[in-house]
């Protein structure tokens, strides 16, 4: 299995990054995981102009990456517990997670995803959402591999 986590955000190095790097090391005991941040001039310009234009730029950036089972993180997505979340890891060779930019996803992109999930009705910063996602990925892989971490 291969897991990709795509997000629209400026690259940075801070304490959040250290936590995510540690989580990636734990995940790599089970499978390969890549974190891909996308932020270019087109996205920057779009975010400064209009929400609809920004969402279109996210769609264009993510669309070529949608090869495999695709899950978008969105506040209106389905909430689930860790055991239900772990079912997404069965019999899938490539699992892609998508985190939008400041303006979220449009309905067109969400319609192309296999699943849309939410960790909470609360809004999280990108870094915090990623930490939660990476922790839940490790927890899900622990469940799938009968490791006691999830207890």
C-alpha positions in Angstrom: 0.0 0.0 0.0 1.1 3.6 -0.7 -0.5 6.6 1.1 -0.3 10.1 -0.2 -1.4 13.2 1.8 -1.9 16.2 -0.5 -2.5 19.7 0.9 -2.7 23.3 -0.3 -0.4 25.3 1.9 2.9 27.1 2.0 5.8 24.9 3.0 7.2 25.7 6.4 9.3 24.2 9.1 8.1 24.5 12.7 7.2 22.3 15.7 4.1 20.9 13.8 6.5 19.7 11.1 8.6 17.8 13.7 5.5 16.0 15.0 4.3 15.1 11.5 7.8 13.8 10.6 7.7 11.6 13.8 4.3 10.3 12.8 5.5 9.5 9.3 8.3 7.4 10.7 5.8 5.4 12.8 3.5 4.9 9.7 6.4 3.7 7.6 6.7 0.6 9.8 3.6 -0.5 7.9 3.6 1.2 4.6 5.0 4.0 2.4 3.6 7.5 3.0 4.3 10.8 1.3 3.3 14.3 2.3 2.9 16.6 -0.7 2.3 20.3 -0.2 1.1 22.3 -3.2 1.3 26.0 -3.3 2.3 27.9 -6.5 1.8 31.4 -8.0 -1.5 30.4 -9.5 -3.0 29.3 -6.2 -1.6 32.3 -4.4 -3.1 34.7 -6.9 -6.4 32.8 -6.9 -6.7 32.9 -3.1 -6.2 36.7 -3.2 -8.9 37.2 -5.7 -12.0 35.1 -5.0 -13.2 31.9 -3.2 -14.6 30.3 -6.4 -11.4 31.0 -8.3 -9.3 29.6 -5.4 -11.4 26.4 -5.3 -10.9 26.0 -9.0 -7.1 26.3 -8.6 -7.2 23.6 -5.9 -9.2 21.4 -8.2 -6.7 21.8 -11.0 -3.8 21.1 -8.7 -5.3 18.0 -7.2 -7.0 16.4 -10.2 -3.9 14.9 -11.7 -3.1 13.3 -8.4 -6.4 11.3 -8.2 -5.0 7.9 -9.0 -6.2 5.4 -6.4 -8.8 5.6 -3.6 -9.4 9.3 -2.9 -10.5 10.8 0.4 -11.2 14.5 0.9 -11.2 16.1 4.3 -14.2 18.4 4.6 -16.3 19.8 7.4 -19.5 18.4 5.8 -17.9 15.0 5.4 -18.9 11.8 7.3 -17.6 11.6 10.8 -16.4 8.1 11.9 -14.6 6.4 14.7 -11.1 5.0 14.3 -12.3 1.4 13.6 -14.6 2.6 10.7 -11.7 4.8 9.4 -9.4 1.8 9.4 -11.7 0.0 6.9 -10.5 2.5 4.3 -7.1 0.7 4.4 -8.3 -2.7 3.3 -7.4 -4.0 -0.2 -6.3 -0.6 -1.6 -3.0 -0.2 -3.3 -2.9 3.6 -3.3 -4.8 5.8 -0.8 -4.8 9.6 -1.4 -6.0 12.1 1.2 -6.7 15.7 0.2 -6.7 18.8 2.4 -7.9 22.0 0.7 -6.7 25.5 1.0 -8.4 28.3 2.9 -11.5 28.2 0.8 -12.2 24.5 1.0 -13.3 22.2 -1.8 -16.1 22.8 -4.3 -18.8 20.3 -5.0 -17.2 19.2 -8.3 -14.0 18.1 -6.6 -15.9 16.4 -3.7 -17.9 14.5 -6.3 -14.8 13.0 -7.8 -13.6 11.7 -4.4 -14.5 8.1 -3.3 -15.1 9.4 0.2 -15.5 12.7 2.0 -14.7 12.6 5.7 -14.6 15.0 8.7 -12.7 14.8 11.9 -15.0 17.3 13.6 -17.4 20.1 12.9 -14.7 22.4 14.2 -12.3 24.1 11.8 -8.6 23.2 12.2 -5.5 24.8 10.9 -3.8 22.9 8.1 -1.0 21.8 10.4 -3.3 20.6 13.1 -5.5 18.8 10.6 -2.5 17.0 9.2 -1.3 16.0 12.7 -4.8 14.5 13.4 -4.8 12.8 10.0 -1.3 11.3 10.4 -2.2 10.1 13.9 -5.4 8.5 12.6 -3.6 6.8 9.7 -1.1 5.3 12.2 -4.0 4.2 14.4 -5.8 2.7 11.5 -2.8 0.8 10.4 -2.3 -0.4 13.9 -5.9 -1.7 14.0 -5.5 -3.4 10.6 -2.2 -5.1 11.8 -3.5 -6.0 15.2 -1.1 -3.8 17.0 -2.1 -2.7 20.6 -1.5 1.0 19.9 -5.2 1.6 19.1 -6.4 0.5 22.6 
